[in-house]
């Protein structure tokens, strides 16, 4: 890596923060990362890259801090990660290095084991690929990640027992937990996130600024899937795909093309009777899984063709 970049702060970090490279990292982490700042202060330390997972809302619990090393991992960077975790109540911490030593990999595994779902630690080694005269392309290999299953189960139990969680929220949490299990068993790359007590469940689609969502809207008696445009260029990206509306609907059927004040989405819904009755969930899950796979197949390649907006 030193052959490609001579300095973490002035060369590697800005390169990683570029949209195309960040999209590769987003897909690896199954997130939708949007840059908040580069070389940004977090307390008395300076984080290399601060992002938010745009799959969710813009609350602090979706903060993602990225620390880079052009060489082997060391105690200094591990200490910085622990300092960030101590100062933030909920955070995802991503440590990227040329090579992880076994003690540092084991340390991240241990941190993921002893913390709850508010804290997530990822360790990634980066490789660089080049074909002919093409630009360098990153490939991230995960060497340590959260135990998503145990954290999901712990989170479901904790949230369900929390005071004030309504029957609908508990149903949504249980439903998303079942959907998550189904998606984890697929081999087509469709992967969801840790389930939460809310009416939507996000699924990565391979590019920052875009996310697939599944919906469980009990008040309206319907489930649904959409492609949500979450970046500041949402309207322009939506317009780009709108030009292909006829072709897209030939593959997916009739869709709702929704352009709001600051966001946009392309959606498809299914009305369901008595959706809180768990006897109906299997058919609902069947429909959602099939639609998520179809949306991913139709939209993934198309959104990669959308030009980067400055």
VEXKE-744488 format. One record per residue: residue number from 1; x, y, z of N, C-alpha, C in turn. Coordinates in steps of 0.02 Angstrom, whole numbers, plus 50000, padded with zeros to 5 digits. Layout:
N
{lovo NUM {X Y Z} {X Y Z} {X Y Z}}
...
This chain:
310
{lovo 1 {50041 49940 50000} {50000 50000 50000} {50043 50063 50000}}
{lovo 2 {50101 50059 50031} {50146 50117 50031} {50169 50135 49960}}
{lovo 3 {50168 50087 49915} {50187 50101 49846} {50134 50143 49811}}
{lovo 4 {50071 50137 49833} {50017 50174 49802} {50004 50241 49837}}
{lovo 5 {50013 50244 49903} {50001 50305 49941} {50059 50316 49990}}
{lovo 6 {50083 50376 49992} {50139 50389 50037} {50117 50415 50105}}
{lovo 7 {50052 50432 50112} {50029 50462 50174} {49956 50443 50186}}
{lovo 8 {49940 50422 50247} {49871 50403 50262} {49823 50463 50255}}
{lovo 9 {49841 50519 50287} {49795 50575 50292} {49787 50612 50226}}
{lovo 10 {49841 50621 50188} {49837 50663 50129} {49826 50626 50064}}
{lovo 11 {49835 50560 50064} {49826 50523 50001} {49777 50465 50007}}
{lovo 12 {49787 50420 50055} {49744 50361 50059} {49673 50379 50083}}
{lovo 13 {49668 50418 50136} {49602 50434 50163} {49558 50471 50112}}
{lovo 14 {49583 50524 50078} {49541 50556 50027} {49521 50509 49971}}
{lovo 15 {49566 50464 49952} {49550 50415 49900} {49494 50369 49922}}
{lovo 16 {49497 50345 49984} {49445 50300 50009} {49378 50335 50015}}
{lovo 17 {49379 50401 50029} {49316 50438 50037} {49282 50454 49971}}
{lovo 18 {49316 50441 49914} {49284 50452 49849} {49224 50404 49841}}
{lovo 19 {49173 50427 49805} {49110 50390 49803} {49118 50318 49779}}
{lovo 20 {49156 50308 49726} {49163 50240 49700} {49196 50193 49748}}
{lovo 21 {49250 50216 49782} {49285 50174 49829} {49244 50163 49892}}
{lovo 22 {49209 50216 49914} {49166 50208 49973} {49108 50161 49959}}
{lovo 23 {49085 50159 49897} {49031 50112 49878} {49054 50040 49886}}
{lovo 24 {49117 50026 49868} {49144 49958 49877} {49146 49941 49951}}
{lovo 25 {49167 49988 49992} {49169 49977 50064} {49098 49968 50091}}
{lovo 26 {49050 50008 50066} {48981 50002 50088} {48954 49932 50074}}
{lovo 27 {48968 49908 50014} {48942 49842 49996} {48974 49788 50039}}
{lovo 28 {49038 49795 50054} {49072 49746 50096} {49041 49744 50166}}
{lovo 29 {49025 49804 50192} {48997 49809 50260} {48921 49801 50261}}
{lovo 30 {48890 49798 50202} {48817 49794 50196} {48785 49855 50228}}
{lovo 31 {48812 49913 50211} {48786 49977 50235} {48778 50024 50175}}
{lovo 32 {48753 50084 50189} {48747 50136 50138} {48783 50197 50166}}
{lovo 33 {48849 50199 50159} {48889 50250 50192} {48887 50316 50155}}
{lovo 34 {48876 50369 50192} {48881 50436 50166} {48930 50475 50208}}
{lovo 35 {48978 50509 50177} {49031 50543 50213} {49005 50604 50249}}
{lovo 36 {49019 50609 50314} {49005 50668 50353} {49066 50714 50354}}
{lovo 37 {49125 50685 50360} {49186 50725 50361} {49248 50682 50355}}
{lovo 38 {49301 50712 50330} {49366 50679 50323} {49415 50714 50369}}
{lovo 39 {49455 50675 50406} {49500 50704 50457} {49460 50749 50503}}
{lovo 40 {49411 50719 50536} {49362 50756 50577} {49375 50743 50651}}
{lovo 41 {49369 50795 50692} {49379 50788 50764} {49323 50747 50796}}
{lovo 42 {49342 50699 50836} {49296 50661 50879} {49325 50665 50949}}
{lovo 43 {49298 50711 50989} {49329 50724 51054} {49397 50755 51043}}
{lovo 44 {49447 50728 51079} {49515 50754 51072} {49555 50719 51018}}
{lovo 45 {49524 50670 50985} {49558 50634 50930} {49530 50656 50863}}
{lovo 46 {49565 50637 50811} {49545 50655 50743} {49534 50591 50703}}
{lovo 47 {49470 50578 50686} {49453 50518 50648} {49468 50528 50575}}
{lovo 48 {49491 50475 50542} {49508 50480 50471} {49446 50496 50429}}
{lovo 49 {49393 50457 50436} {49331 50468 50400} {49273 50456 50447}}
{lovo 50 {49226 50503 50448} {49164 50495 50486} {49107 50489 50436}}
{lovo 51 {49067 50437 50442} {49010 50425 50396} {48947 50414 50437}}
{lovo 52 {48891 50414 50402} {48828 50390 50430} {48801 50336 50384}}
{lovo 53 {48769 50288 50415} {48735 50236 50376} {48668 50265 50354}}
{lovo 54 {48663 50283 50290} {48604 50317 50265} {48545 50271 50254}}
{lovo 55 {48552 50207 50269} {48495 50162 50265} {48442 50182 50316}}
{lovo 56 {48464 50211 50371} {48419 50230 50424} {48409 50305 50422}}
{lovo 57 {48388 50334 50478} {48380 50406 50481} {48448 50438 50497}}
{lovo 58 {48448 50502 50517} {48511 50537 50528} {48526 50545 50602}}
{lovo 59 {48505 50498 50643} {48519 50502 50714} {48590 50477 50728}}
{lovo 60 {48614 50493 50788} {48683 50477 50805} {48697 50403 50808}}
{lovo 61 {48643 50361 50816} {48657 50290 50824} {48677 50256 50758}}
{lovo 62 {48682 50294 50704} {48705 50265 50642} {48774 50292 50622}}
{lovo 63 {48811 50319 50670} {48877 50346 50657} {48926 50289 50642}}
{lovo 64 {48967 50300 50590} {49018 50251 50571} {49085 50287 50568}}
{lovo 65 {49133 50265 50608} {49200 50294 50609} {49249 50246 50577}}
{lovo 66 {49290 50273 50532} {49338 50232 50494} {49409 50254 50511}}
{lovo 67 {49450 50207 50531} {49521 50221 50545} {49563 50181 50495}}
{lovo 68 {49611 50214 50464} {49652 50183 50412} {49724 50175 50435}}
{lovo 69 {49755 50121 50412} {49827 50111 50420} {49857 50085 50356}}
{lovo 70 {49911 50114 50334} {49944 50090 50274} {49991 50031 50288}}
{lovo 71 {49998 50015 50353} {50043 49961 50372} {50007 49912 50417}}
{lovo 72 {50044 49871 50453} {50015 49823 50499} {49981 49859 50556}}
{lovo 73 {49931 49827 50585} {49896 49857 50642} {49942 49867 50701}}
{lovo 74 {49926 49918 50742} {49967 49932 50801} {49922 49950 50859}}
{lovo 75 {49952 49955 50919} {49914 49969 50979} {49886 50040 50979}}
{lovo 76 {49920 50086 50947} {49897 50156 50946} {49828 50161 50914}}
{lovo 77 {49819 50130 50856} {49754 50134 50823} {49700 50096 50861}}
{lovo 78 {49719 50040 50892} {49670 50004 50933} {49648 50047 50991}}
{lovo 79 {49694 50083 51022} {49677 50128 51077} {49630 50183 51055}}
{lovo 80 {49641 50210 50994} {49596 50262 50969} {49525 50234 50959}}
{lovo 81 {49519 50173 50933} {49453 50144 50925} {49417 50138 50992}}
{lovo 82 {49453 50116 51043} {49422 50109 51109} {49402 50176 51137}}
{lovo 83 {49442 50227 51124} {49426 50294 51147} {49362 50319 51114}}
{lovo 84 {49356 50308 51049} {49294 50327 51013} {49234 50292 51044}}
{lovo 85 {49241 50227 51055} {49185 50188 51082} {49164 50213 51151}}
{lovo 86 {49214 50232 51191} {49199 50256 51258} {49162 50323 51257}}
{lovo 87 {49176 50364 51207} {49146 50430 51203} {49080 50433 51166}}
{lovo 88 {49061 50380 51132} {48999 50379 51093} {48955 50321 51117}}
{lovo 89 {48891 50335 51127} {48847 50284 51155} {48831 50228 51105}}
{lovo 90 {48831 50245 51041} {48817 50195 50990} {48858 50212 50929}}
{lovo 91 {48895 50163 50903} {48939 50179 50847} {48962 50114 50813}}
{lovo 92 {48975 50119 50749} {49009 50065 50712} {49081 50088 50699}}
{lovo 93 {49129 50048 50717} {49199 50065 50710} {49232 50019 50659}}
{lovo 94 {49262 50048 50608} {49292 50010 50554} {49367 50024 50552}}
{lovo 95 {49407 49973 50560} {49480 49979 50561} {49506 49946 50497}}
{lovo 96 {49536 49985 50454} {49562 49961 50390} {49638 49964 50391}}
{lovo 97 {49670 49909 50373} {49743 49906 50376} {49769 49862 50319}}
{lovo 98 {49833 49870 50307} {49866 49827 50258} {49867 49755 50282}}
{lovo 99 {49879 49746 50347} {49883 49678 50375} {49864 49680 50449}}
{lovo 100 {49822 49633 50470} {49804 49627 50541} {49848 49576 50575}}
{lovo 101 {49876 49595 50632} {49911 49546 50673} {49858 49503 50708}}
{lovo 102 {49877 49444 50727} {49830 49399 50761} {49804 49428 50827}}
{lovo 103 {49846 49459 50869} {49820 49488 50931} {49769 49543 50919}}
{lovo 104 {49778 49584 50868} {49730 49638 50855} {49665 49610 50826}}
{lovo 105 {49669 49559 50784} {49608 49528 50759} {49570 49497 50818}}
{lovo 106 {49606 49462 50862} {49574 49431 50920} {49543 49484 50966}}
{lovo 107 {49575 49542 50971} {49548 49596 51013} {49481 49620 50986}}
{lovo 108 {49474 49627 50920} {49410 49648 50891} {49357 49594 50901}}
{lovo 109 {49376 49531 50892} {49329 49477 50905} {49304 49479 50976}}
{lovo 110 {49349 49491 51022} {49330 49494 51093} {49284 49553 51107}}
{lovo 111 {49299 49611 51078} {49256 49669 51087} {49185 49656 51060}}
{lovo 112 {49181 49623 51003} {49115 49607 50975} {49078 49557 51019}}
{lovo 113 {49115 49515 51054} {49084 49465 51096} {49056 49495 51160}}
{lovo 114 {49091 49544 51189} {49071 49570 51255} {49025 49630 51251}}
{lovo 115 {49018 49662 51193} {48975 49720 51186} {48907 49700 51157}}
{lovo 116 {48857 49744 51168} {48791 49730 51140} {48787 49762 51071}}
{lovo 117 {48726 49763 51041} {48719 49784 50972} {48729 49859 50961}}
{lovo 118 {48739 49898 51014} {48753 49970 51005} {48823 49981 50976}}
{lovo 119 {48868 49933 50986} {48937 49940 50963} {48954 49884 50915}}
{lovo 120 {48983 49903 50859} {49003 49853 50809} {49074 49868 50787}}
{lovo 121 {49117 49818 50789} {49187 49826 50770} {49202 49783 50709}}
{lovo 122 {49230 49816 50657} {49250 49781 50597} {49325 49789 50586}}
{lovo 123 {49357 49735 50568} {49427 49738 50546} {49431 49717 50473}}
{lovo 124 {49462 49758 50431} {49466 49743 50360} {49537 49751 50335}}
{lovo 125 {49560 49703 50296} {49622 49710 50259} {49605 49730 50188}}
{lovo 126 {49645 49775 50160} {49630 49801 50093} {49681 49775 50043}}
{lovo 127 {49656 49752 49986} {49698 49733 49929} {49685 49782 49873}}
{lovo 128 {49734 49790 49829} {49726 49834 49771} {49732 49793 49708}}
{lovo 129 {49684 49804 49663} {49681 49768 49600} {49687 49817 49542}}
{lovo 130 {49723 49796 49492} {49728 49837 49431} {49731 49791 49371}}
{lovo 131 {49689 49806 49321} {49689 49769 49258} {49714 49816 49204}}
{lovo 132 {49771 49799 49175} {49799 49842 49123} {49816 49910 49150}}
{lovo 133 {49792 49962 49115} {49805 50031 49136} {49747 50061 49176}}
{lovo 134 {49701 50019 49198} {49643 50045 49235} {49665 50072 49303}}
{lovo 135 {49624 50117 49334} {49641 50143 49401} {49641 50087 49452}}
{lovo 136 {49675 50098 49507} {49676 50050 49562} {49605 50040 49589}}
{lovo 137 {49587 49978 49602} {49521 49962 49629} {49530 49925 49695}}
{lovo 138 {49494 49944 49747} {49503 49912 49812} {49462 49847 49818}}
{lovo 139 {49489 49801 49857} {49452 49742 49877} {49463 49734 49952}}
{lovo 140 {49409 49735 49989} {49413 49732 50062} {49397 49661 50086}}
{lovo 141 {49440 49635 50128} {49431 49569 50156} {49417 49576 50231}}
{lovo 142 {49360 49553 50253} {49342 49558 50323} {49378 49505 50364}}
{lovo 143 {49416 49528 50414} {49451 49481 50458} {49417 49476 50526}}
{lovo 144 {49375 49526 50543} {49337 49524 50605} {49274 49564 50595}}
{lovo 145 {49219 49537 50621} {49154 49572 50614} {49110 49552 50673}}
{lovo 146 {49057 49590 50685} {49012 49573 50740} {48979 49505 50730}}
{lovo 147 {48964 49474 50785} {48924 49412 50783} {48852 49433 50775}}
{lovo 148 {48831 49445 50713} {48765 49475 50700} {48708 49434 50729}}
{lovo 149 {48715 49368 50727} {48659 49327 50750} {48648 49336 50825}}
{lovo 150 {48702 49330 50864} {48694 49336 50936} {48673 49406 50956}}
{lovo 151 {48699 49457 50920} {48679 49525 50936} {48607 49538 50916}}
{lovo 152 {48585 49508 50861} {48516 49517 50841} {48469 49487 50893}}
{lovo 153 {48484 49426 50914} {48441 49394 50964} {48440 49434 51028}}
{lovo 154 {48498 49458 51050} {48502 49498 51110} {48461 49562 51102}}
{lovo 155 {48467 49593 51044} {48431 49656 51032} {48356 49645 51030}}
{lovo 156 {48333 49590 50998} {48262 49575 50996} {48234 49567 51066}}
{lovo 157 {48270 49530 51108} {48247 49518 51176} {48246 49584 51215}}
{lovo 158 {48299 49624 51210} {48303 49685 51248} {48250 49735 51227}}
{lovo 159 {48241 49744 51161} {48192 49791 51136} {48121 49769 51153}}
{lovo 160 {48107 49704 51148} {48040 49680 51161} {48020 49690 51234}}
{lovo 161 {48071 49689 51278} {48057 49697 51349} {48059 49771 51370}}
{lovo 162 {48079 49814 51325} {48084 49885 51342} {48015 49914 51354}}
{lovo 163 {48009 49958 51403} {47944 49988 51418} {47923 50033 51360}}
{lovo 164 {47857 50032 51345} {47830 50076 51293} {47831 50047 51223}}
{lovo 165 {47859 49987 51213} {47860 49958 51147} {47792 49928 51133}}
{lovo 166 {47758 49953 51081} {47689 49932 51067} {47687 49863 51037}}
{lovo 167 {47626 49835 51033} {47618 49770 51002} {47640 49771 50929}}
{lovo 168 {47626 49827 50894} {47645 49832 50824} {47721 49833 50817}}
{lovo 169 {47755 49871 50861} {47828 49874 50858} {47858 49805 50874}}
{lovo 170 {47830 49771 50922} {47856 49704 50938} {47845 49657 50879}}
{lovo 171 {47787 49663 50846} {47774 49621 50787} {47823 49636 50731}}
{lovo 172 {47837 49701 50720} {47884 49720 50667} {47954 49692 50683}}
{lovo 173 {47974 49697 50745} {48040 49672 50764} {48045 49596 50753}}
{lovo 174 {47994 49560 50772} {47994 49487 50762} {47992 49470 50688}}
{lovo 175 {47953 49507 50650} {47947 49494 50578} {48013 49506 50543}}
{lovo 176 {48047 49562 50559} {48112 49576 50528} {48164 49525 50548}}
{lovo 177 {48159 49499 50609} {48206 49448 50630} {48199 49385 50586}}
{lovo 178 {48137 49368 50569} {48126 49311 50524} {48150 49326 50454}}
{lovo 179 {48138 49387 50430} {48162 49405 50363} {48238 49403 50361}}
{lovo 180 {48270 49429 50414} {48343 49429 50417} {48370 49358 50412}}
{lovo 181 {48339 49311 50447} {48361 49242 50443} {48354 49212 50374}}
{lovo 182 {48301 49231 50339} {48292 49207 50271} {48345 49235 50224}}
{lovo 183 {48358 49300 50230} {48407 49331 50186} {48477 49304 50199}}
{lovo 184 {48492 49291 50262} {48558 49263 50279} {48569 49195 50247}}
{lovo 185 {48515 49159 50233} {48521 49093 50204} {48526 49092 50129}}
{lovo 186 {48519 49151 50097} {48523 49155 50024} {48595 49159 50002}}
{lovo 187 {48608 49142 49939} {48676 49145 49912} {48681 49195 49855}}
{lovo 188 {48629 49237 49847} {48631 49284 49791} {48659 49352 49811}}
{lovo 189 {48683 49359 49873} {48713 49421 49895} {48665 49469 49927}}
{lovo 190 {48600 49455 49928} {48551 49499 49960} {48557 49491 50035}}
{lovo 191 {48580 49543 50069} {48593 49540 50140} {48560 49599 50175}}
{lovo 192 {48526 49585 50231} {48495 49638 50269} {48538 49659 50328}}
{lovo 193 {48508 49700 50371} {48544 49726 50429} {48516 49696 50494}}
{lovo 194 {48541 49720 50549} {48514 49699 50614} {48443 49725 50620}}
{lovo 195 {48394 49683 50634} {48324 49705 50638} {48313 49756 50693}}
{lovo 196 {48266 49802 50681} {48247 49853 50729} {48171 49858 50732}}
{lovo 197 {48146 49886 50787} {48074 49893 50797} {48049 49954 50758}}
{lovo 198 {48042 49947 50694} {48020 50002 50650} {47986 49971 50590}}
{lovo 199 {47953 50013 50549} {47913 49985 50495} {47953 49969 50432}}
{lovo 200 {48018 49984 50430} {48058 49967 50371} {48119 49927 50391}}
{lovo 201 {48145 49891 50341} {48205 49849 50351} {48250 49859 50291}}
{lovo 202 {48309 49889 50300} {48352 49906 50243} {48397 49849 50220}}
{lovo 203 {48410 49849 50155} {48453 49799 50123} {48500 49835 50076}}
{lovo 204 {48565 49823 50081} {48615 49856 50038} {48606 49835 49966}}
{lovo 205 {48622 49883 49920} {48617 49868 49849} {48681 49887 49811}}
{lovo 206 {48734 49903 49847} {48799 49907 49813} {48822 49976 49794}}
{lovo 207 {48785 50029 49813} {48810 50096 49798} {48784 50145 49850}}
{lovo 208 {48828 50189 49872} {48810 50240 49920} {48756 50285 49891}}
{lovo 209 {48707 50303 49932} {48653 50346 49909} {48591 50308 49887}}
{lovo 210 {48594 50242 49888} {48538 50200 49868} {48530 50143 49918}}
{lovo 211 {48469 50124 49933} {48457 50068 49977} {48390 50037 49960}}
{lovo 212 {48386 49971 49965} {48322 49937 49961} {48291 49934 50031}}
{lovo 213 {48226 49943 50035} {48190 49936 50098} {48132 49889 50090}}
{lovo 214 {48122 49847 50140} {48060 49809 50147} {48017 49846 50198}}
{lovo 215 {47951 49842 50191} {47905 49879 50235} {47853 49833 50265}}
{lovo 216 {47837 49847 50328} {47783 49814 50365} {47742 49870 50396}}
{lovo 217 {47689 49891 50361} {47650 49950 50381} {47583 49925 50406}}
{lovo 218 {47580 49911 50471} {47520 49882 50500} {47460 49929 50497}}
{lovo 219 {47473 49994 50505} {47418 50042 50505} {47381 50044 50438}}
{lovo 220 {47416 50030 50384} {47386 50030 50317} {47372 49960 50291}}
{lovo 221 {47391 49909 50329} {47379 49841 50309} {47415 49822 50245}}
{lovo 222 {47479 49838 50241} {47516 49820 50181} {47590 49809 50195}}
{lovo 223 {47621 49770 50153} {47693 49763 50152} {47718 49790 50086}}
{lovo 224 {47783 49802 50081} {47808 49831 50019} {47884 49828 50014}}
{lovo 225 {47908 49846 49956} {47979 49851 49941} {47990 49914 49902}}
{lovo 226 {48044 49950 49916} {48060 50007 49874} {48135 50014 49865}}
{lovo 227 {48153 50051 49812} {48221 50076 49804} {48219 50148 49827}}
{lovo 228 {48256 50163 49881} {48255 50230 49911} {48318 50267 49892}}
{lovo 229 {48309 50330 49871} {48365 50373 49851} {48380 50419 49910}}
{lovo 230 {48439 50411 49940} {48453 50444 50004} {48505 50499 50001}}
{lovo 231 {48534 50512 49943} {48588 50562 49940} {48560 50631 49923}}
{lovo 232 {48603 50681 49923} {48583 50749 49904} {48565 50754 49831}}
{lovo 233 {48583 50703 49791} {48567 50702 49720} {48508 50655 49706}}
{lovo 234 {48466 50645 49756} {48411 50597 49750} {48367 50610 49689}}
{lovo 235 {48349 50673 49678} {48304 50689 49623} {48337 50676 49555}}
{lovo 236 {48399 50694 49548} {48434 50682 49484} {48442 50607 49471}}
{lovo 237 {48458 50569 49523} {48464 50497 49515} {48397 50465 49498}}
{lovo 238 {48344 50490 49530} {48277 50465 49516} {48258 50480 49443}}
{lovo 239 {48273 50540 49420} {48257 50558 49351} {48294 50514 49301}}
{lovo 240 {48356 50497 49317} {48396 50453 49273} {48360 50386 49263}}
{lovo 241 {48336 50357 49318} {48302 50292 49313} {48232 50299 49283}}
{lovo 242 {48201 50358 49293} {48134 50368 49266} {48134 50363 49190}}
{lovo 243 {48190 50379 49158} {48194 50373 49086} {48190 50301 49063}}
{lovo 244 {48201 50254 49109} {48198 50183 49093} {48134 50150 49122}}
{lovo 245 {48085 50191 49138} {48026 50167 49174} {47992 50109 49138}}
{lovo 246 {47981 50115 49073} {47945 50062 49037} {47983 49995 49040}}
{lovo 247 {48049 49998 49030} {48088 49937 49033} {48088 49906 49103}}
{lovo 248 {48093 49949 49153} {48095 49926 49222} {48028 49893 49241}}
{lovo 249 {47973 49925 49221} {47907 49897 49240} {47891 49834 49200}}
{lovo 250 {47922 49825 49142} {47913 49762 49106} {47943 49704 49146}}
{lovo 251 {47995 49719 49185} {48027 49667 49224} {47996 49658 49293}}
{lovo 252 {47973 49713 49323} {47949 49711 49392} {47874 49718 49400}}
{lovo 253 {47839 49737 49347} {47768 49752 49353} {47757 49825 49371}}
{lovo 254 {47695 49844 49382} {47678 49913 49397} {47710 49937 49462}}
{lovo 255 {47741 49996 49459} {47775 50024 49517} {47748 50094 49533}}
{lovo 256 {47759 50116 49594} {47744 50184 49614} {47808 50225 49612}}
{lovo 257 {47808 50278 49572} {47867 50322 49565} {47853 50385 49604}}
{lovo 258 {47886 50391 49662} {47869 50443 49711} {47927 50491 49718}}
{lovo 259 {47914 50554 49705} {47965 50607 49710} {47941 50659 49760}}
{lovo 260 {47970 50659 49820} {47950 50705 49872} {47998 50764 49874}}
{lovo 261 {47991 50806 49925} {48030 50869 49928} {48105 50857 49928}}
{lovo 262 {48129 50811 49970} {48202 50801 49976} {48222 50728 49966}}
{lovo 263 {48177 50686 49943} {48193 50616 49934} {48151 50588 49878}}
{lovo 264 {48164 50525 49861} {48127 50492 49808} {48130 50417 49819}}
{lovo 265 {48081 50382 49790} {48079 50310 49797} {48040 50280 49739}}
{lovo 266 {48057 50218 49724} {48020 50178 49675} {47994 50118 49713}}
{lovo 267 {47928 50110 49718} {47899 50064 49766} {47848 50017 49736}}
{lovo 268 {47837 49963 49772} {47785 49914 49754} {47757 49887 49820}}
{lovo 269 {47691 49885 49825} {47658 49865 49888} {47609 49808 49877}}
{lovo 270 {47595 49773 49930} {47546 49718 49930} {47501 49726 49990}}
{lovo 271 {47436 49731 49979} {47387 49735 50034} {47381 49667 50068}}
{lovo 272 {47379 49668 50134} {47376 49607 50174} {47323 49614 50227}}
{lovo 273 {47281 49564 50235} {47231 49563 50288} {47260 49529 50350}}
{lovo 274 {47245 49559 50408} {47265 49530 50472} {47340 49515 50473}}
{lovo 275 {47381 49566 50458} {47452 49555 50452} {47487 49544 50519}}
{lovo 276 {47454 49558 50574} {47484 49544 50639} {47476 49471 50659}}
{lovo 277 {47436 49434 50623} {47427 49363 50635} {47486 49325 50606}}
{lovo 278 {47526 49295 50649} {47587 49262 50626} {47575 49203 50579}}
{lovo 279 {47513 49178 50577} {47499 49124 50530} {47503 49149 50457}}
{lovo 280 {47498 49215 50448} {47503 49244 50381} {47574 49264 50361}}
{lovo 281 {47620 49258 50408} {47687 49286 50396} {47726 49249 50343}}
{lovo 282 {47717 49184 50337} {47758 49147 50290} {47745 49169 50218}}
{lovo 283 {47682 49180 50201} {47667 49204 50133} {47691 49275 50123}}
{lovo 284 {47688 49316 50176} {47713 49384 50172} {47789 49384 50162}}
{lovo 285 {47823 49341 50199} {47896 49337 50192} {47915 49310 50123}}
{lovo 286 {47877 49262 50099} {47891 49236 50031} {47888 49292 49980}}
{lovo 287 {47837 49334 49985} {47829 49389 49937} {47886 49439 49943}}
{lovo 288 {47903 49458 50004} {47956 49507 50014} {48023 49482 49989}}
{lovo 289 {48040 49420 50005} {48105 49393 49982} {48107 49392 49906}}
{lovo 290 {48054 49370 49874} {48052 49367 49801} {48059 49437 49771}}
{lovo 291 {48024 49485 49800} {48027 49554 49774} {48095 49587 49787}}
{lovo 292 {48125 49575 49845} {48192 49602 49858} {48243 49575 49809}}
{lovo 293 {48240 49511 49795} {48285 49481 49746} {48274 49511 49677}}
{lovo 294 {48210 49520 49658} {48194 49548 49593} {48217 49621 49588}}
{lovo 295 {48204 49661 49639} {48226 49731 49639} {48301 49736 49634}}
{lovo 296 {48336 49693 49671} {48409 49693 49669} {48433 49676 49598}}
{lovo 297 {48403 49626 49568} {48423 49605 49501} {48411 49660 49449}}
{lovo 298 {48356 49695 49454} {48338 49746 49404} {48376 49811 49415}}
{lovo 299 {48385 49831 49478} {48412 49898 49492} {48487 49900 49504}}
{lovo 300 {48518 49847 49528} {48588 49850 49547} {48632 49873 49489}}
{lovo 301 {48625 49843 49431} {48667 49863 49374} {48649 49933 49350}}
{lovo 302 {48584 49950 49353} {48563 50015 49328} {48590 50073 49370}}
{lovo 303 {48590 50065 49436} {48614 50120 49477} {48690 50129 49471}}
{lovo 304 {48725 50076 49453} {48797 50083 49442} {48811 50124 49380}}
{lovo 305 {48764 50127 49334} {48772 50165 49273} {48757 50240 49281}}
{lovo 306 {48728 50259 49338} {48712 50329 49350} {48777 50368 49359}}
{lovo 307 {48787 50423 49322} {48849 50462 49328} {48857 50490 49398}}
{lovo 308 {48919 50495 49422} {48932 50528 49486} {48917 50602 49480}}
{lovo 309 {48881 50628 49529} {48863 50699 49531} {48913 50736 49574}}
{lovo 310 {48934 50794 49551} {48981 50835 49589} {48943 50885 49633}}
